[in-house]
Amino acid sequence: MDDQYSCHGTFECLNTGSSPRPMSPLFKVRQKLGSYMTWWIENRGWRAMVEHMLVKMFKPHGGTNLRLLSMEKTRQESCQEVLGLQPGELVMVKPVDEIMATLDGNRRHKGLLWMTGMRKYCGKQYRVRGRVERILLETNGELRKMKNTVLLEGVMCDGSAFGRCDRSCFHFWRETWLERVPVRSQEEPCIAASAEEENLS
């Protein structure tokens, strides 16, 4: 997915019902730079962001420094990319360092951007809402197929890094960024609660 498709694009059907506010070129640059810097600070910290900006300034044709990103081109052998997750399954979002290792120099895994705002979900458990098999690119009407990608219940973009957008779009999650929670682990709290009730009685 290219940069222009990293979010949802434009609904043509909204053109007549909304009130577009013209954006100055300066505001557009500020918005894009702000989102980019927020991504770096959120996922890699201030120091990595400053180092990356210096690399981009003094080596403009050198590409992204993968060492600074800790994004290895050769992915970890233990990293499963295909889980075959189904709606209702419980998963845990992997630690951010493991996810960073799956991304390329454009902050993507096989074309899908690890978006600003997704970092806060790392290490937490969520249920799979559904699989993403195809999406409509609103910018050009193309129907694009997707693989090994799911939506998580209640996990949506809050829009804070995108001009306080209120669309509340679901984040897309590659299965390689997730771990399936074993069924036994899900049952243990219930078993412990039952044992405690028996002891009380």
C-alpha positions in Angstrom: 0.0 0.0 0.0 1.4 3.4 -1.0 1.6 6.4 1.2 -1.6 7.8 -0.4 -3.4 4.7 0.6 -2.2 4.5 4.2 -5.5 5.8 5.5 -9.0 5.7 3.9 -8.7 8.4 1.3 -11.8 10.4 0.2 -15.5 9.5 0.1 -16.9 11.0 -3.1 -20.4 10.6 -1.7 -19.4 13.1 1.1 -18.4 15.9 -1.2 -21.9 17.4 -1.5 -22.8 16.9 2.2 -19.7 18.1 3.9 -18.0 21.4 4.2 -14.4 21.0 3.0 -12.0 23.4 4.6 -9.1 24.4 2.3 -5.7 23.5 3.7 -2.8 25.7 3.0 0.4 24.1 1.7 2.2 25.0 4.9 -0.5 23.3 7.0 -0.2 20.1 4.9 3.5 20.0 5.4 3.1 20.6 9.2 0.5 17.9 9.4 2.6 15.3 7.5 5.8 16.2 9.5 3.9 16.1 12.8 2.5 12.7 12.1 5.8 11.4 11.0 7.6 12.6 14.1 4.9 11.3 16.3 5.3 7.9 14.8 9.1 7.9 15.6 8.8 9.2 19.1 5.9 6.8 19.9 7.7 3.7 18.6 11.4 4.4 18.9 11.8 7.3 21.2 13.3 10.9 20.9 16.9 9.8 20.3 16.1 7.5 17.4 13.9 10.1 15.9 16.6 12.8 16.0 19.2 10.3 14.6 16.9 9.4 11.8 16.2 13.0 10.9 19.9 13.7 10.8 20.5 10.7 8.5 17.7 11.9 6.2 19.2 15.4 6.1 22.8 14.5 5.5 22.3 11.3 3.5 19.2 12.1 1.5 19.8 9.3 -1.0 21.0 6.8 1.5 17.6 5.5 2.4 16.4 4.7 5.9 19.0 3.5 8.3 17.6 0.1 9.2 20.1 -0.2 12.1 18.5 2.8 13.8 15.1 1.3 13.3 16.0 -2.1 14.5 14.0 -3.3 11.5 15.9 -6.3 10.2 15.2 -7.3 6.6 15.6 -11.0 7.5 12.7 -11.6 9.8 13.0 -13.7 12.9 12.5 -17.4 12.1 10.2 -17.8 15.2 7.9 -15.2 13.9 4.7 -16.7 12.5 3.2 -14.7 9.7 0.1 -16.9 9.1 -2.1 -17.7 12.0 -5.4 -18.2 10.3 -7.2 -16.2 13.0 -11.0 -16.3 13.1 -13.6 -14.0 14.7 -13.9 -14.5 18.4 -10.4 -15.7 19.0 -8.4 -14.1 21.7 -5.0 -12.6 20.7 -2.2 -10.6 22.3 -0.4 -7.8 20.4 3.3 -8.4 20.4 5.8 -6.1 22.1 6.7 -3.1 19.9 10.4 -4.2 19.4 9.2 -7.5 17.9 6.8 -5.7 15.6 9.5 -3.2 14.6 11.6 -6.1 13.4 9.0 -7.1 10.9 8.9 -3.7 9.2 10.8 -2.5 6.2 12.5 0.9 5.7 9.1 2.5 4.9 7.6 1.4 8.3 5.5 -1.3 6.6 5.1 -5.0 6.6 4.4 -6.2 3.1 2.9 -2.9 2.2 0.8 -2.4 5.3 1.8 0.6 7.5 2.3 0.3 11.2 0.3 3.4 12.0 0.7 6.1 14.5 -1.4 5.3 17.5 -1.1 1.5 17.4 1.8 1.3 19.8 -0.4 1.7 22.9 -2.1 -1.6 22.2 1.1 -3.6 22.5 1.1 -6.3 25.2 -2.6 -6.2 25.6 -5.3 -8.9 24.7 -8.2 -8.4 22.3 -10.7 -10.5 20.5 -10.6 -10.8 16.7 -13.5 -8.9 15.2 -13.1 -10.3 11.7 -10.7 -11.0 8.8 -9.8 -8.4 6.2 -9.9 -10.1 2.8 -10.5 -7.1 0.5 -10.8 -3.4 0.8 -12.0 -0.6 -1.5 -9.5 2.2 -2.1 -11.7 5.2 -2.1 -9.1 7.3 -3.9 -9.5 5.4 -7.1 -12.2 2.7 -6.7 -9.8 -0.2 -6.8 -10.8 -3.3 -4.9 -7.6 -4.7 -3.4 -7.2 -8.1 -1.8 -5.4 -8.5 1.5 -3.8 -11.5 3.3 -3.2 -12.5 6.9 -4.8 -9.3 8.2 -7.5 -8.9 10.9 -9.5 -6.3 12.8 -9.6 -6.3 16.6 -12.7 -5.5 18.6 -12.8 -2.0 19.8 -9.3 -1.1 18.5 -9.7 2.0 16.4 -7.8 5.1 15.4 -8.5 8.0 17.8 -7.5 10.5 15.1 -5.3 12.5 17.4 -2.3 12.3 15.1 -4.4 13.1 12.0 -5.9 16.5 12.7 -8.3 15.1 15.3 -10.1 13.1 12.7 -13.4 11.6 14.1 -13.9 8.7 11.6 -12.8 6.1 14.2 -11.4 3.7 11.5 -10.4 0.2 12.6 -6.6 -0.4 12.6 -5.5 -3.2 10.3 -3.4 -5.9 12.0 -1.1 -8.3 10.3 -1.2 -11.7 11.9 2.6 -11.6 12.3 2.1 -8.7 14.9 -0.2 -10.9 17.0 0.0 -14.0 19.2 -2.9 -16.4 19.7 -3.8 -16.8 23.3 -4.0 -20.5 24.1 -7.5 -21.7 25.1 -6.2 -23.2 28.3 -4.9 -19.7 29.4 -8.3 -18.2 28.7 -10.0 -20.9 30.9 -7.5 -20.6 33.9 -9.2 -17.5 35.4 -12.6 -19.3 35.3 -11.1 -22.4 37.0 -9.5 -20.3 39.7 -12.7 -18.5 40.4 -14.7 -21.8 40.6 -12.1 -23.2 43.1 -12.3 -20.1 45.2 -16.1 -20.3 45.4 -15.9 -23.9 46.5 -13.5 -23.0 49.3 -15.8 -20.3 50.5 -18.8 -22.6 50.6 
